[in-house]
Amino acid sequence: MTGCMTAGAPLLDVSDLSLGIGETGRLVVDRVGFQVRAGEIVAVVGESGSGKTLAARAVLGLTPPAIRRRGGSIRIDGRALEDMSPRELRALRGGRIGMVFQEPMTSLNPSLTIGRQLEEALALHTGLDAQGRRAAILAMLTRVGLSDPERVLKAWPHEFSGGMRQRIMLASVMLPKPALLVADEPTTALDAVVQRDVLELMVALTAENDTAVLMISHDLAMVARYSHRVIVMCRGEIVEQGPTDQILRAPAHPYTRKLLGAMPRRRPVPEVAADAPPLVEVQGLTVDFGGRGGLFRRGAQKRALHGIDLAIRPREVVAVVGGSGSGKTTLGRVLASLQKPGGGRLIFDGEPVTDRSGPAWTAYRRNCQMVFQDPYSSLDPRMTVAQAIGEALRGSGLDRAAIRARVLEVLAEVGLDDTHAARYPHELSGGQRQRIAIARAVIRRPRLVIADEPVSALDTTVRAQILDLFADLQRRHGFACLFISHDLAVVEQLANRVVVMNQGRIVEEGPRDRIFDAPADPYTKRLLQAIPTLDPTPSGGVRLRWRHEETAPADDRQASA
């Protein structure tokens, strides 16, 4: 983004900030300093554990109890945060500074209606009466794109999609018109189209009030599109900061170049014979979910999948993409036998799988494994790594010694040593947990692996490592894969074929290069146009490029020319 604002005194001035664990523990933020001016969007990027979220939360005084400030200062409007009383800090949070968290469902109170939650900030930080607060709330809900604001006031958080909840959070935070908005990974869990809509809304709302934004993110394409300046953090230190365009085009620090080099990019993929018989095939697949009903009546059913026909050939990676609610995860769960279909046929290796018994069913279940989005919730916290992986070999006929040998072998395949076998999930990083989940899926040498958003919760460099690992295992063991994702860059790197879903239907499918370079369906084009791509430059940086540039905003086309 161009047009960085540099005039005037800084709204936020962080100088030599150091945060540590307790009074004597290690430093997790080490002498960090940066400034944010009114109307400016500043992005903070780095791997998990780099200290970016702690540094941003320190601005609001919201660091965990175990974290102590060891030095430095944080000034808002020229006044030091440490000089403020608890009452002044409460007035600052939500009034002068607002925050949007990564997961809106955990930020919104499930036991309060939306109206009551939106009114709270106005009651605390403005002098509006009840009628004035209601009018302001209705106007803001209309502004953020919610079609029936009167109904929204009486609704509960669980009644809305992720994108709608994030719009409500933005409305809540922006109602008091804060001077600074801290946004911590505000769109990580959203699909491409909703992500763009939420970010465009955030930029528009903050521009209307000249609100500055401090945005924490690991999505470098989003940073390139929306921020004026970028701060790169590594192991608690700032290694580089400056104008976004300058940093991304010609990074000076090796760590910044490492981050940019880890971005997913299109690579050659092994060819799959077009005439090979399918390994797995579904025909006319339908799934219905029950609607809401009353005490004595059943609600109308909602159809989630409408007559899906799909075939996956041996050794083929088929990516399924689409917006939230498109049915892609439901399709994966049906193929993994975690969701019962309403109709249609499932055929494995030429044999119909007609019921949940018999040799065809047994063969299919042994040869179909799944990798889930969040490995922490899919691993039993009471089981060691060896137990969790070895559990997949139950019924294999192997004795205890053979199972342990296989476990250690597969740990080595996923890049972990023997010492990890005795650890528990909470002792591992996010990337290590996902390696364990992949090891558990491939230990039986399945012929089909279903991966549901397996890297969406990982930062840039860890994501690159997991994708390389997954591609290596797929080539080595030859399993077919149904890869479900909303990250189009990841799909472009891995897939042989792409299936695009919208509202429970397949709207387009074809070879990866054809789908990305010449999409035929308007919805596919909309998905591809939602998020820009980053092309490498000779200087080790990247250049922002919009797919199908006729739709790119004029200022971005000029900036990237």
Sequence and secondary structure as in RCSB ss.txt:
>XXXX:A:sequence
MTGCMTAGAPLLDVSDLSLGIGETGRLVVDRVGFQVRAGEIVAVVGESGSGKTLAARAVLGLTPPAIRRRGGSIR
IDGRALEDMSPRELRALRGGRIGMVFQEPMTSLNPSLTIGRQLEEALALHTGLDAQGRRAAILAMLTRVGLSDPE
RVLKAWPHEFSGGMRQRIMLASVMLPKPALLVADEPTTALDAVVQRDVLELMVALTAENDTAVLMISHDLAMVAR
YSHRVIVMCRGEIVEQGPTDQILRAPAHPYTRKLLGAMPRRRPVPEVAADAPPLVEVQGLTVDFGGRGGLFRRGA
QKRALHGIDLAIRPREVVAVVGGSGSGKTTLGRVLASLQKPGGGRLIFDGEPVTDRSGPAWTAYRRNCQMVFQDP
YSSLDPRMTVAQAIGEALRGSGLDRAAIRARVLEVLAEVGLDDTHAARYPHELSGGQRQRIAIARAVIRRPRLVI
ADEPVSALDTTVRAQILDLFADLQRRHGFACLFISHDLAVVEQLANRVVVMNQGRIVEEGPRDRIFDAPADPYTK
RLLQAIPTLDPTPSGGVRLRWRHEETAPADDRQASA
>XXXX:A:secstr
       S  SEEEEEEEEEETTTS EEEEEEEEEE TT EEEEE  TTSSHHHHHHHTTT   TTEEEEEEEEE
ETTEEGGGS HHHHHHHBTTTEEEE S HHHHS TTS HHHHHHHHHHHH    HHHHHHHHHHHHHHTT S HH
HHHH  GGGS HHHHHHHHHHHHHTT  SEEEEESTTTTS HHHHHHHHHHHHHHHHHTT EEEEE S HHHHHH
H SEEEEEETTEEEEEEEHHHHHHS  SHHHHHHHHTS          TTS  SEEEEEEEEEEEE   SSS EE
EEEEEEEEEEEE TT EEEEEE TTSSHHHHHHHHTTSS  SEEEEEETTEE  SSSHHHHHHHHHTEEEE S H
HHHS TTS HHHHHHGGGTTS   HHHHHHHHHHHHHHTT  GGGGG  GGGS HHHHHHHHHHHHHTT  SEEE
EESTTTTS HHHHHHHHHHHHHHHHHH  EEEEE S HHHHHHH SEEEEEETTEEEEEEEHHHHHHS  SHHHH
HHHHHS EEEE TTS EEEE SSGGGS HHHHHHT 
